[in-house]
Amino acid sequence: MTAPPEQIKTVAVRVRYFAGARAAAGVQEETVRIPRPGGRAVTVSDVIAAALNLHDEKLTKVLPACSFLLDGVAVRDRGVEVADDATLDVLPPFAGG
């Protein structure tokens, strides 16, 4: 039996980095754990902040230009709630032609 969402102490999110974001992070993917003080919801902004805390300024420079997919859906509002075991893809701008 799993605990109700309000009783989960942290949310674990798989963060996958692509292209320049991968180079800046130095890893292809990682699991980021975000605390839920008082059982509050965890948002995309919280996941991004937690990921930035794990890395140096290289990622800090790349992330503002990135777009994000949460479980395969484009994120327009970084206040969107993130469920435990979600996947957040970090996509830097891609050059095309």
DADAZI-V449450 format. One line per field, one symbol per residue. phi: phi as a letter, one per 40 degrees, with the letter a starting at -180 (. if undefined). psi: psi as a letter, one per 40 degrees, with the letter a starting at -180 (. if undefined). burial: 1 if it has 24 or more other C-alpha atoms within 12 Angstrom, else 0. Layout:
BEGIN
phi = ???
psi = ???
burial = ???
END
This chain:
BEGIN
phi = .ccddccccbbbbcbbbbfccccccgacaacbbbcbcggccbbddcccccccccbccdcdccddccbbbbfgbdbbbccccbccgcbbcbbccbcaa
psi = hiiideehdihhhhhhhibddddddeidiihhhhigheeiihiddddddddddeiaedddddddeiiihhfehhhdheehihiieihhhhhihhii.
burial = 0000000001111111111111011000011111110000111111110111001000100110011111000010000001110111111100000
END
